[in-house]
Amino acid sequence: MSNGEVCCILGVCCPAGSAAQLTALAHEIHKQRPQMTEALALSKAAAVLEHYGHFAEVLAIVDAQPA
């Protein structure tokens, strides 16, 4: 993946559930919603990551061996 921030958000180049993943998603949310406070963006990022299991399935798909 060429975008390191997206790579980290998806848990491919940063561990799923890591502070780096949370920070990357919060930064992206804040960038897309500049009217939102950084604290609220961090809270929303945590909620998204919790809801989607920190995107752990993405890494499982990426790392899966071809059939």
mmCIF file as Biopython writes it, N, C-alpha, C and O atoms, coordinates in Angstrom:
data_model
#
loop_
_atom_site.group_PDB
_atom_site.id
_atom_site.type_symbol
_atom_site.label_atom_id
_atom_site.label_alt_id
_atom_site.label_comp_id
_atom_site.label_asym_id
_atom_site.label_entity_id
_atom_site.label_seq_id
_atom_site.pdbx_PDB_ins_code
_atom_site.Cartn_x
_atom_site.Cartn_y
_atom_site.Cartn_z
_atom_site.occupancy
_atom_site.B_iso_or_equiv
_atom_site.auth_seq_id
_atom_site.auth_asym_id
_atom_site.pdbx_PDB_model_num
ATOM 1   N N  . MET A ? 1  ? 0.845   -1.172  0.000  1.0 0.0 1  A 1 
ATOM 2   C CA . MET A ? 1  ? 0.000   0.000   0.000  1.0 0.0 1  A 1 
ATOM 3   C C  . MET A ? 1  ? 0.890   1.234   0.000  1.0 0.0 1  A 1 
ATOM 4   O O  . MET A ? 1  ? 1.855   1.317   0.759  1.0 0.0 1  A 1 
ATOM 5   N N  . SER A ? 2  ? 0.565   2.162   -0.832 1.0 0.0 2  A 1 
ATOM 6   C CA . SER A ? 2  ? 1.429   3.328   -0.957 1.0 0.0 2  A 1 
ATOM 7   C C  . SER A ? 2  ? 1.157   4.387   0.102  1.0 0.0 2  A 1 
ATOM 8   O O  . SER A ? 2  ? 2.055   5.164   0.427  1.0 0.0 2  A 1 
ATOM 9   N N  . ASN A ? 3  ? -0.033  4.443   0.640  1.0 0.0 3  A 1 
ATOM 10  C CA . ASN A ? 3  ? -0.364  5.443   1.637  1.0 0.0 3  A 1 
ATOM 11  C C  . ASN A ? 3  ? -0.134  4.841   3.015  1.0 0.0 3  A 1 
ATOM 12  O O  . ASN A ? 3  ? -0.914  4.004   3.470  1.0 0.0 3  A 1 
ATOM 13  N N  . GLY A ? 4  ? 0.938   5.267   3.681  1.0 0.0 4  A 1 
ATOM 14  C CA . GLY A ? 4  ? 1.289   4.710   4.978  1.0 0.0 4  A 1 
ATOM 15  C C  . GLY A ? 4  ? 0.204   4.899   6.013  1.0 0.0 4  A 1 
ATOM 16  O O  . GLY A ? 4  ? 0.006   4.030   6.863  1.0 0.0 4  A 1 
ATOM 17  N N  . GLU A ? 5  ? -0.504  6.012   5.963  1.0 0.0 5  A 1 
ATOM 18  C CA . GLU A ? 5  ? -1.564  6.253   6.930  1.0 0.0 5  A 1 
ATOM 19  C C  . GLU A ? 5  ? -2.698  5.244   6.746  1.0 0.0 5  A 1 
ATOM 20  O O  . GLU A ? 5  ? -3.186  4.680   7.725  1.0 0.0 5  A 1 
ATOM 21  N N  . VAL A ? 6  ? -3.113  5.016   5.523  1.0 0.0 6  A 1 
ATOM 22  C CA . VAL A ? 6  ? -4.179  4.050   5.262  1.0 0.0 6  A 1 
ATOM 23  C C  . VAL A ? 6  ? -3.696  2.645   5.603  1.0 0.0 6  A 1 
ATOM 24  O O  . VAL A ? 6  ? -4.446  1.850   6.170  1.0 0.0 6  A 1 
ATOM 25  N N  . CYS A ? 7  ? -2.470  2.340   5.265  1.0 0.0 7  A 1 
ATOM 26  C CA . CYS A ? 7  ? -1.879  1.043   5.592  1.0 0.0 7  A 1 
ATOM 27  C C  . CYS A ? 7  ? -1.948  0.807   7.099  1.0 0.0 7  A 1 
ATOM 28  O O  . CYS A ? 7  ? -2.272  -0.296  7.539  1.0 0.0 7  A 1 
ATOM 29  N N  . CYS A ? 8  ? -1.652  1.812   7.876  1.0 0.0 8  A 1 
ATOM 30  C CA . CYS A ? 8  ? -1.688  1.711   9.329  1.0 0.0 8  A 1 
ATOM 31  C C  . CYS A ? 8  ? -3.127  1.585   9.822  1.0 0.0 8  A 1 
ATOM 32  O O  . CYS A ? 8  ? -3.404  0.765   10.697 1.0 0.0 8  A 1 
ATOM 33  N N  . ILE A ? 9  ? -4.032  2.369   9.286  1.0 0.0 9  A 1 
ATOM 34  C CA . ILE A ? 9  ? -5.440  2.312   9.691  1.0 0.0 9  A 1 
ATOM 35  C C  . ILE A ? 9  ? -5.983  0.905   9.493  1.0 0.0 9  A 1 
ATOM 36  O O  . ILE A ? 9  ? -6.717  0.400   10.343 1.0 0.0 9  A 1 
ATOM 37  N N  . LEU A ? 10 ? -5.635  0.273   8.394  1.0 0.0 10 A 1 
ATOM 38  C CA . LEU A ? 10 ? -6.137  -1.066  8.096  1.0 0.0 10 A 1 
ATOM 39  C C  . LEU A ? 10 ? -5.408  -2.166  8.864  1.0 0.0 10 A 1 
ATOM 40  O O  . LEU A ? 10 ? -5.762  -3.339  8.746  1.0 0.0 10 A 1 
ATOM 41  N N  . GLY A ? 11 ? -4.407  -1.806  9.641  1.0 0.0 11 A 1 
ATOM 42  C CA . GLY A ? 11 ? -3.705  -2.794  10.448 1.0 0.0 11 A 1 
ATOM 43  C C  . GLY A ? 11 ? -2.722  -3.636  9.663  1.0 0.0 11 A 1 
ATOM 44  O O  . GLY A ? 11 ? -2.339  -4.721  10.101 1.0 0.0 11 A 1 
ATOM 45  N N  . VAL A ? 12 ? -2.309  -3.141  8.502  1.0 0.0 12 A 1 
ATOM 46  C CA . VAL A ? 12 ? -1.364  -3.896  7.667  1.0 0.0 12 A 1 
ATOM 47  C C  . VAL A ? 12 ? 0.074   -3.575  8.054  1.0 0.0 12 A 1 
ATOM 48  O O  . VAL A ? 12 ? 0.893   -4.485  8.183  1.0 0.0 12 A 1 
ATOM 49  N N  . CYS A ? 13 ? 0.393   -2.304  8.240  1.0 0.0 13 A 1 
ATOM 50  C CA . CYS A ? 13 ? 1.766   -1.934  8.585  1.0 0.0 13 A 1 
ATOM 51  C C  . CYS A ? 13 ? 1.897   -1.431  10.023 1.0 0.0 13 A 1 
ATOM 52  O O  . CYS A ? 13 ? 3.004   -1.133  10.469 1.0 0.0 13 A 1 
ATOM 53  N N  . CYS A ? 14 ? 0.795   -1.335  10.745 1.0 0.0 14 A 1 
ATOM 54  C CA . CYS A ? 14 ? 0.776   -1.052  12.182 1.0 0.0 14 A 1 
ATOM 55  C C  . CYS A ? 14 ? -0.054  -2.166  12.805 1.0 0.0 14 A 1 
ATOM 56  O O  . CYS A ? 14 ? -1.016  -2.628  12.192 1.0 0.0 14 A 1 
ATOM 57  N N  . PRO A ? 15 ? 0.290   -2.599  13.986 1.0 0.0 15 A 1 
ATOM 58  C CA . PRO A ? 15 ? -0.504  -3.673  14.596 1.0 0.0 15 A 1 
ATOM 59  C C  . PRO A ? 15 ? -1.954  -3.248  14.837 1.0 0.0 15 A 1 
ATOM 60  O O  . PRO A ? 15 ? -2.220  -2.134  15.289 1.0 0.0 15 A 1 
ATOM 61  N N  . ALA A ? 16 ? -2.876  -4.144  14.530 1.0 0.0 16 A 1 
ATOM 62  C CA . ALA A ? 16 ? -4.288  -3.894  14.823 1.0 0.0 16 A 1 
ATOM 63  C C  . ALA A ? 16 ? -4.426  -3.693  16.328 1.0 0.0 16 A 1 
ATOM 64  O O  . ALA A ? 16 ? -3.900  -4.474  17.122 1.0 0.0 16 A 1 
ATOM 65  N N  . GLY A ? 17 ? -5.128  -2.653  16.702 1.0 0.0 17 A 1 
ATOM 66  C CA . GLY A ? 17 ? -5.315  -2.355  18.111 1.0 0.0 17 A 1 
ATOM 67  C C  . GLY A ? 17 ? -4.235  -1.481  18.712 1.0 0.0 17 A 1 
ATOM 68  O O  . GLY A ? 17 ? -4.269  -1.190  19.908 1.0 0.0 17 A 1 
ATOM 69  N N  . SER A ? 18 ? -3.277  -1.059  17.902 1.0 0.0 18 A 1 
ATOM 70  C CA . SER A ? 18 ? -2.175  -0.248  18.416 1.0 0.0 18 A 1 
ATOM 71  C C  . SER A ? 18 ? -2.546  1.223   18.506 1.0 0.0 18 A 1 
ATOM 72  O O  . SER A ? 18 ? -3.492  1.688   17.871 1.0 0.0 18 A 1 
ATOM 73  N N  . ALA A ? 19 ? -1.777  1.938   19.309 1.0 0.0 19 A 1 
ATOM 74  C CA . ALA A ? 19 ? -1.960  3.384   19.420 1.0 0.0 19 A 1 
ATOM 75  C C  . ALA A ? 19 ? -1.711  4.053   18.072 1.0 0.0 19 A 1 
ATOM 76  O O  . ALA A ? 19 ? -2.367  5.038   17.734 1.0 0.0 19 A 1 
ATOM 77  N N  . ALA A ? 20 ? -0.764  3.520   17.302 1.0 0.0 20 A 1 
ATOM 78  C CA . ALA A ? 20 ? -0.466  4.088   15.982 1.0 0.0 20 A 1 
ATOM 79  C C  . ALA A ? 20 ? -1.676  3.981   15.061 1.0 0.0 20 A 1 
ATOM 80  O O  . ALA A ? 20 ? -1.968  4.916   14.316 1.0 0.0 20 A 1 
ATOM 81  N N  . GLN A ? 21 ? -2.376  2.861   15.102 1.0 0.0 21 A 1 
ATOM 82  C CA . GLN A ? 21 ? -3.565  2.679   14.275 1.0 0.0 21 A 1 
ATOM 83  C C  . GLN A ? 21 ? -4.650  3.682   14.683 1.0 0.0 21 A 1 
ATOM 84  O O  . GLN A ? 21 ? -5.277  4.312   13.831 1.0 0.0 21 A 1 
ATOM 85  N N  . LEU A ? 22 ? -4.862  3.820   15.981 1.0 0.0 22 A 1 
ATOM 86  C CA . LEU A ? 22 ? -5.858  4.763   16.490 1.0 0.0 22 A 1 
ATOM 87  C C  . LEU A ? 22 ? -5.515  6.188   16.080 1.0 0.0 22 A 1 
ATOM 88  O O  . LEU A ? 22 ? -6.383  6.931   15.623 1.0 0.0 22 A 1 
ATOM 89  N N  . THR A ? 23 ? -4.269  6.567   16.240 1.0 0.0 23 A 1 
ATOM 90  C CA . THR A ? 23 ? -3.833  7.917   15.896 1.0 0.0 23 A 1 
ATOM 91  C C  . THR A ? 23 ? -3.989  8.185   14.403 1.0 0.0 23 A 1 
ATOM 92  O O  . THR A ? 23 ? -4.434  9.263   14.008 1.0 0.0 23 A 1 
ATOM 93  N N  . ALA A ? 24 ? -3.628  7.214   13.577 1.0 0.0 24 A 1 
ATOM 94  C CA . ALA A ? 24 ? -3.739  7.387   12.124 1.0 0.0 24 A 1 
ATOM 95  C C  . ALA A ? 24 ? -5.191  7.589   11.699 1.0 0.0 24 A 1 
ATOM 96  O O  . ALA A ? 24 ? -5.479  8.446   10.863 1.0 0.0 24 A 1 
ATOM 97  N N  . LEU A ? 25 ? -6.104  6.808   12.269 1.0 0.0 25 A 1 
ATOM 98  C CA . LEU A ? 25 ? -7.511  6.957   11.904 1.0 0.0 25 A 1 
ATOM 99  C C  . LEU A ? 25 ? -8.065  8.276   12.429 1.0 0.0 25 A 1 
ATOM 100 O O  . LEU A ? 25 ? -8.812  8.955   11.725 1.0 0.0 25 A 1 
ATOM 101 N N  . ALA A ? 26 ? -7.714  8.638   13.637 1.0 0.0 26 A 1 
ATOM 102 C CA . ALA A ? 26 ? -8.177  9.914   14.197 1.0 0.0 26 A 1 
ATOM 103 C C  . ALA A ? 26 ? -7.685  11.079  13.339 1.0 0.0 26 A 1 
ATOM 104 O O  . ALA A ? 26 ? -8.430  12.026  13.089 1.0 0.0 26 A 1 
ATOM 105 N N  . HIS A ? 27 ? -6.436  11.008  12.891 1.0 0.0 27 A 1 
ATOM 106 C CA . HIS A ? 27 ? -5.885  12.063  12.035 1.0 0.0 27 A 1 
ATOM 107 C C  . HIS A ? 27 ? -6.659  12.156  10.720 1.0 0.0 27 A 1 
ATOM 108 O O  . HIS A ? 27 ? -6.968  13.253  10.254 1.0 0.0 27 A 1 
ATOM 109 N N  . GLU A ? 28 ? -6.968  11.015  10.129 1.0 0.0 28 A 1 
ATOM 110 C CA . GLU A ? 28 ? -7.705  11.010  8.861  1.0 0.0 28 A 1 
ATOM 111 C C  . GLU A ? 28 ? -9.126  11.544  9.055  1.0 0.0 28 A 1 
ATOM 112 O O  . GLU A ? 28 ? -9.621  12.307  8.225  1.0 0.0 28 A 1 
ATOM 113 N N  . ILE A ? 29 ? -9.774  11.150  10.134 1.0 0.0 29 A 1 
ATOM 114 C CA . ILE A ? 29 ? -11.118 11.657  10.419 1.0 0.0 29 A 1 
ATOM 115 C C  . ILE A ? 29 ? -11.068 13.175  10.584 1.0 0.0 29 A 1 
ATOM 116 O O  . ILE A ? 29 ? -11.890 13.898  10.022 1.0 0.0 29 A 1 
ATOM 117 N N  . HIS A ? 30 ? -10.097 13.646  11.359 1.0 0.0 30 A 1 
ATOM 118 C CA . HIS A ? 30 ? -9.990  15.091  11.590 1.0 0.0 30 A 1 
ATOM 119 C C  . HIS A ? 30 ? -9.673  15.837  10.292 1.0 0.0 30 A 1 
ATOM 120 O O  . HIS A ? 30 ? -10.164 16.944  10.074 1.0 0.0 30 A 1 
ATOM 121 N N  . LYS A ? 31 ? -8.860  15.237  9.443  1.0 0.0 31 A 1 
ATOM 122 C CA . LYS A ? 31 ? -8.527  15.861  8.158  1.0 0.0 31 A 1 
ATOM 123 C C  . LYS A ? 31 ? -9.776  15.989  7.282  1.0 0.0 31 A 1 
ATOM 124 O O  . LYS A ? 31 ? -9.943  16.988  6.582  1.0 0.0 31 A 1 
ATOM 125 N N  . GLN A ? 32 ? -10.646 14.991  7.320  1.0 0.0 32 A 1 
ATOM 126 C CA . GLN A ? 32 ? -11.854 15.002  6.495  1.0 0.0 32 A 1 
ATOM 127 C C  . GLN A ? 32 ? -12.990 15.800  7.129  1.0 0.0 32 A 1 
ATOM 128 O O  . GLN A ? 32 ? -13.902 16.254  6.437  1.0 0.0 32 A 1 
ATOM 129 N N  . ARG A ? 33 ? -12.930 15.966  8.448  1.0 0.0 33 A 1 
ATOM 130 C CA . ARG A ? 33 ? -13.941 16.710  9.200  1.0 0.0 33 A 1 
ATOM 131 C C  . ARG A ? 33 ? -13.249 17.758  10.065 1.0 0.0 33 A 1 
ATOM 132 O O  . ARG A ? 33 ? -13.243 17.633  11.290 1.0 0.0 33 A 1 
ATOM 133 N N  . PRO A ? 34 ? -12.665 18.790  9.451  1.0 0.0 34 A 1 
ATOM 134 C CA . PRO A ? 34 ? -11.869 19.761  10.208 1.0 0.0 34 A 1 
ATOM 135 C C  . PRO A ? 34 ? -12.661 20.514  11.272 1.0 0.0 34 A 1 
ATOM 136 O O  . PRO A ? 34 ? -12.071 21.062  12.204 1.0 0.0 34 A 1 
ATOM 137 N N  . GLN A ? 35 ? -13.975 20.551  11.151 1.0 0.0 35 A 1 
ATOM 138 C CA . GLN A ? 35 ? -14.784 21.215  12.168 1.0 0.0 35 A 1 
ATOM 139 C C  . GLN A ? 35 ? -14.845 20.387  13.455 1.0 0.0 35 A 1 
ATOM 140 O O  . GLN A ? 35 ? -15.194 20.910  14.514 1.0 0.0 35 A 1 
ATOM 141 N N  . MET A ? 36 ? -14.510 19.112  13.367 1.0 0.0 36 A 1 
ATOM 142 C CA . MET A ? 36 ? -14.531 18.220  14.518 1.0 0.0 36 A 1 
ATOM 143 C C  . MET A ? 36 ? -13.270 18.446  15.346 1.0 0.0 36 A 1 
ATOM 144 O O  . MET A ? 36 ? -12.183 18.603  14.789 1.0 0.0 36 A 1 
ATOM 145 N N  . THR A ? 37 ? -13.403 18.463  16.652 1.0 0.0 37 A 1 
ATOM 146 C CA . THR A ? 37 ? -12.221 18.615  17.494 1.0 0.0 37 A 1 
ATOM 147 C C  . THR A ? 37 ? -11.352 17.357  17.387 1.0 0.0 37 A 1 
ATOM 148 O O  . THR A ? 37 ? -11.834 16.277  17.045 1.0 0.0 37 A 1 
ATOM 149 N N  . GLU A ? 38 ? -10.087 17.521  17.681 1.0 0.0 38 A 1 
ATOM 150 C CA . GLU A ? 38 ? -9.189  16.362  17.660 1.0 0.0 38 A 1 
ATOM 151 C C  . GLU A ? 38 ? -9.615  15.325  18.688 1.0 0.0 38 A 1 
ATOM 152 O O  . GLU A ? 38 ? -9.511  14.123  18.442 1.0 0.0 38 A 1 
ATOM 153 N N  . ALA A ? 39 ? -10.094 15.783  19.837 1.0 0.0 39 A 1 
ATOM 154 C CA . ALA A ? 39 ? -10.545 14.856  20.877 1.0 0.0 39 A 1 
ATOM 155 C C  . ALA A ? 39 ? -11.751 14.037  20.402 1.0 0.0 39 A 1 
ATOM 156 O O  . ALA A ? 39 ? -11.831 12.834  20.654 1.0 0.0 39 A 1 
ATOM 157 N N  . LEU A ? 40 ? -12.687 14.698  19.715 1.0 0.0 40 A 1 
ATOM 158 C CA . LEU A ? 40 ? -13.847 13.977  19.202 1.0 0.0 40 A 1 
ATOM 159 C C  . LEU A ? 40 ? -13.426 13.019  18.089 1.0 0.0 40 A 1 
ATOM 160 O O  . LEU A ? 40 ? -13.935 11.901  18.010 1.0 0.0 40 A 1 
ATOM 161 N N  . ALA A ? 41 ? -12.510 13.445  17.236 1.0 0.0 41 A 1 
ATOM 162 C CA . ALA A ? 41 ? -12.015 12.560  16.175 1.0 0.0 41 A 1 
ATOM 163 C C  . ALA A ? 41 ? -11.358 11.322  16.776 1.0 0.0 41 A 1 
ATOM 164 O O  . ALA A ? 41 ? -11.524 10.217  16.258 1.0 0.0 41 A 1 
ATOM 165 N N  . LEU A ? 42 ? -10.621 11.497  17.853 1.0 0.0 42 A 1 
ATOM 166 C CA . LEU A ? 42 ? -9.991  10.363  18.531 1.0 0.0 42 A 1 
ATOM 167 C C  . LEU A ? 42 ? -11.057 9.424   19.091 1.0 0.0 42 A 1 
ATOM 168 O O  . LEU A ? 42 ? -10.927 8.204   18.986 1.0 0.0 42 A 1 
ATOM 169 N N  . SER A ? 43 ? -12.096 9.979   19.678 1.0 0.0 43 A 1 
ATOM 170 C CA . SER A ? 43 ? -13.187 9.177   20.218 1.0 0.0 43 A 1 
ATOM 171 C C  . SER A ? 43 ? -13.921 8.419   19.113 1.0 0.0 43 A 1 
ATOM 172 O O  . SER A ? 43 ? -14.251 7.244   19.270 1.0 0.0 43 A 1 
ATOM 173 N N  . LYS A ? 44 ? -14.170 9.093   18.007 1.0 0.0 44 A 1 
ATOM 174 C CA . LYS A ? 44 ? -14.839 8.449   16.866 1.0 0.0 44 A 1 
ATOM 175 C C  . LYS A ? 44 ? -13.967 7.348   16.277 1.0 0.0 44 A 1 
ATOM 176 O O  . LYS A ? 44 ? -14.464 6.283   15.912 1.0 0.0 44 A 1 
ATOM 177 N N  . ALA A ? 45 ? -12.666 7.606   16.186 1.0 0.0 45 A 1 
ATOM 178 C CA . ALA A ? 45 ? -11.744 6.594   15.667 1.0 0.0 45 A 1 
ATOM 179 C C  . ALA A ? 45 ? -11.766 5.358   16.557 1.0 0.0 45 A 1 
ATOM 180 O O  . ALA A ? 45 ? -11.799 4.234   16.057 1.0 0.0 45 A 1 
ATOM 181 N N  . ALA A ? 46 ? -11.748 5.557   17.860 1.0 0.0 46 A 1 
ATOM 182 C CA . ALA A ? 46 ? -11.794 4.426   18.791 1.0 0.0 46 A 1 
ATOM 183 C C  . ALA A ? 46 ? -13.084 3.630   18.609 1.0 0.0 46 A 1 
ATOM 184 O O  . ALA A ? 46 ? -13.074 2.399   18.644 1.0 0.0 46 A 1 
ATOM 185 N N  . ALA A ? 47 ? -14.190 4.338   18.416 1.0 0.0 47 A 1 
ATOM 186 C CA . ALA A ? 47 ? -15.482 3.660   18.224 1.0 0.0 47 A 1 
ATOM 187 C C  . ALA A ? 47 ? -15.498 2.853   16.924 1.0 0.0 47 A 1 
ATOM 188 O O  . ALA A ? 47 ? -15.989 1.724   16.898 1.0 0.0 47 A 1 
ATOM 189 N N  . VAL A ? 48 ? -14.964 3.428   15.853 1.0 0.0 48 A 1 
ATOM 190 C CA . VAL A ? 48 ? -14.913 2.726   14.562 1.0 0.0 48 A 1 
ATOM 191 C C  . VAL A ? 48 ? -14.037 1.481   14.683 1.0 0.0 48 A 1 
ATOM 192 O O  . VAL A ? 48 ? -14.427 0.399   14.244 1.0 0.0 48 A 1 
ATOM 193 N N  . LEU A ? 49 ? -12.863 1.633   15.273 1.0 0.0 49 A 1 
ATOM 194 C CA . LEU A ? 49 ? -11.951 0.495   15.400 1.0 0.0 49 A 1 
ATOM 195 C C  . LEU A ? 49 ? -12.554 -0.603  16.270 1.0 0.0 49 A 1 
ATOM 196 O O  . LEU A ? 49 ? -12.411 -1.788  15.966 1.0 0.0 49 A 1 
ATOM 197 N N  . GLU A ? 50 ? -13.215 -0.220  17.328 1.0 0.0 50 A 1 
ATOM 198 C CA . GLU A ? 50 ? -13.874 -1.215  18.184 1.0 0.0 50 A 1 
ATOM 199 C C  . GLU A ? 50 ? -14.974 -1.938  17.413 1.0 0.0 50 A 1 
ATOM 200 O O  . GLU A ? 50 ? -15.081 -3.163  17.466 1.0 0.0 50 A 1 
ATOM 201 N N  . HIS A ? 51 ? -15.788 -1.166  16.696 1.0 0.0 51 A 1 
ATOM 202 C CA . HIS A ? 51 ? -16.901 -1.745  15.939 1.0 0.0 51 A 1 
ATOM 203 C C  . HIS A ? 51 ? -16.409 -2.750  14.893 1.0 0.0 51 A 1 
ATOM 204 O O  . HIS A ? 51 ? -17.024 -3.797  14.693 1.0 0.0 51 A 1 
ATOM 205 N N  . TYR A ? 52 ? -15.308 -2.426  14.236 1.0 0.0 52 A 1 
ATOM 206 C CA . TYR A ? 52 ? -14.794 -3.271  13.155 1.0 0.0 52 A 1 
ATOM 207 C C  . TYR A ? 52 ? -13.636 -4.160  13.585 1.0 0.0 52 A 1 
ATOM 208 O O  . TYR A ? 52 ? -12.883 -4.642  12.738 1.0 0.0 52 A 1 
ATOM 209 N N  . GLY A ? 53 ? -13.482 -4.384  14.881 1.0 0.0 53 A 1 
ATOM 210 C CA . GLY A ? 53 ? -12.450 -5.315  15.365 1.0 0.0 53 A 1 
ATOM 211 C C  . GLY A ? 53 ? -11.048 -4.893  14.986 1.0 0.0 53 A 1 
ATOM 212 O O  . GLY A ? 53 ? -10.180 -5.730  14.738 1.0 0.0 53 A 1 
ATOM 213 N N  . HIS A ? 54 ? -10.830 -3.573  14.943 1.0 0.0 54 A 1 
ATOM 214 C CA . HIS A ? 54 ? -9.517  -3.016  14.601 1.0 0.0 54 A 1 
ATOM 215 C C  . HIS A ? 54 ? -9.049  -3.468  13.218 1.0 0.0 54 A 1 
ATOM 216 O O  . HIS A ? 54 ? -7.850  -3.488  12.940 1.0 0.0 54 A 1 
ATOM 217 N N  . PHE A ? 55 ? -9.981  -3.823  12.372 1.0 0.0 55 A 1 
ATOM 218 C CA . PHE A ? 55 ? -9.689  -4.260  10.994 1.0 0.0 55 A 1 
ATOM 219 C C  . PHE A ? 55 ? -8.733  -5.453  10.955 1.0 0.0 55 A 1 
ATOM 220 O O  . PHE A ? 55 ? -7.998  -5.633  9.984  1.0 0.0 55 A 1 
ATOM 221 N N  . ALA A ? 56 ? -8.747  -6.267  12.013 1.0 0.0 56 A 1 
ATOM 222 C CA . ALA A ? 56 ? -7.847  -7.429  12.085 1.0 0.0 56 A 1 
ATOM 223 C C  . ALA A ? 56 ? -8.064  -8.399  10.926 1.0 0.0 56 A 1 
ATOM 224 O O  . ALA A ? 56 ? -7.124  -9.069  10.496 1.0 0.0 56 A 1 
ATOM 225 N N  . GLU A ? 57 ? -9.272  -8.477  10.425 1.0 0.0 57 A 1 
ATOM 226 C CA . GLU A ? 57 ? -9.549  -9.381  9.305  1.0 0.0 57 A 1 
ATOM 227 C C  . GLU A ? 57 ? -8.822  -8.959  8.035  1.0 0.0 57 A 1 
ATOM 228 O O  . GLU A ? 57 ? -8.517  -9.798  7.188  1.0 0.0 57 A 1 
ATOM 229 N N  . VAL A ? 58 ? -8.543  -7.669  7.897  1.0 0.0 58 A 1 
ATOM 230 C CA . VAL A ? 58 ? -7.826  -7.192  6.718  1.0 0.0 58 A 1 
ATOM 231 C C  . VAL A ? 58 ? -6.439  -7.841  6.670  1.0 0.0 58 A 1 
ATOM 232 O O  . VAL A ? 58 ? -6.028  -8.358  5.631  1.0 0.0 58 A 1 
ATOM 233 N N  . LEU A ? 59 ? -5.732  -7.811  7.783  1.0 0.0 59 A 1 
ATOM 234 C CA . LEU A ? 59 ? -4.398  -8.413  7.816  1.0 0.0 59 A 1 
ATOM 235 C C  . LEU A ? 59 ? -4.471  -9.908  7.566  1.0 0.0 59 A 1 
ATOM 236 O O  . LEU A ? 59 ? -3.610  -10.463 6.884  1.0 0.0 59 A 1 
ATOM 237 N N  . ALA A ? 60 ? -5.492  -10.573 8.108  1.0 0.0 60 A 1 
ATOM 238 C CA . ALA A ? 60 ? -5.646  -11.997 7.885  1.0 0.0 60 A 1 
ATOM 239 C C  . ALA A ? 60 ? -5.819  -12.302 6.392  1.0 0.0 60 A 1 
ATOM 240 O O  . ALA A ? 60 ? -5.269  -13.280 5.884  1.0 0.0 60 A 1 
ATOM 241 N N  . ILE A ? 61 ? -6.581  -11.464 5.702  1.0 0.0 61 A 1 
ATOM 242 C CA . ILE A ? 61 ? -6.764  -11.644 4.260  1.0 0.0 61 A 1 
ATOM 243 C C  . ILE A ? 61 ? -5.462  -11.392 3.520  1.0 0.0 61 A 1 
ATOM 244 O O  . ILE A ? 61 ? -5.093  -12.158 2.630  1.0 0.0 61 A 1 
ATOM 245 N N  . VAL A ? 62 ? -4.767  -10.328 3.882  1.0 0.0 62 A 1 
ATOM 246 C CA . VAL A ? 62 ? -3.508  -9.980  3.218  1.0 0.0 62 A 1 
ATOM 247 C C  . VAL A ? 62 ? -2.462  -11.076 3.419  1.0 0.0 62 A 1 
ATOM 248 O O  . VAL A ? 62 ? -1.714  -11.407 2.500  1.0 0.0 62 A 1 
ATOM 249 N N  . ASP A ? 63 ? -2.419  -11.629 4.623  1.0 0.0 63 A 1 
ATOM 250 C CA . ASP A ? 63 ? -1.395  -12.631 4.940  1.0 0.0 63 A 1 
ATOM 251 C C  . ASP A ? 63 ? -1.772  -14.059 4.543  1.0 0.0 63 A 1 
ATOM 252 O O  . ASP A ? 63 ? -0.928  -14.953 4.598  1.0 0.0 63 A 1 
ATOM 253 N N  . ALA A ? 64 ? -3.016  -14.286 4.146  1.0 0.0 64 A 1 
ATOM 254 C CA . ALA A ? 64 ? -3.460  -15.638 3.812  1.0 0.0 64 A 1 
ATOM 255 C C  . ALA A ? 64 ? -2.688  -16.176 2.611  1.0 0.0 64 A 1 
ATOM 256 O O  . ALA A ? 64 ? -2.408  -15.461 1.649  1.0 0.0 64 A 1 
ATOM 257 N N  . GLN A ? 65 ? -2.366  -17.418 2.700  1.0 0.0 65 A 1 
ATOM 258 C CA . GLN A ? 65 ? -1.679  -18.097 1.601  1.0 0.0 65 A 1 
ATOM 259 C C  . GLN A ? 65 ? -2.685  -18.418 0.501  1.0 0.0 65 A 1 
ATOM 260 O O  . GLN A ? 65 ? -3.828  -18.776 0.788  1.0 0.0 65 A 1 
ATOM 261 N N  . PRO A ? 66 ? -2.264  -18.291 -0.761 1.0 0.0 66 A 1 
ATOM 262 C CA . PRO A ? 66 ? -3.192  -18.628 -1.857 1.0 0.0 66 A 1 
ATOM 263 C C  . PRO A ? 66 ? -3.583  -20.097 -1.797 1.0 0.0 66 A 1 
ATOM 264 O O  . PRO A ? 66 ? -2.797  -20.962 -1.409 1.0 0.0 66 A 1 
ATOM 265 N N  . ALA A ? 67 ? -4.810  -20.344 -2.190 1.0 0.0 67 A 1 
ATOM 266 C CA . ALA A ? 67 ? -5.329  -21.733 -2.182 1.0 0.0 67 A 1 
ATOM 267 C C  . ALA A ? 67 ? -4.741  -22.544 -3.300 1.0 0.0 67 A 1 
ATOM 268 O O  . ALA A ? 67 ? -5.063  -23.724 -3.443 1.0 0.0 67 A 1 
#
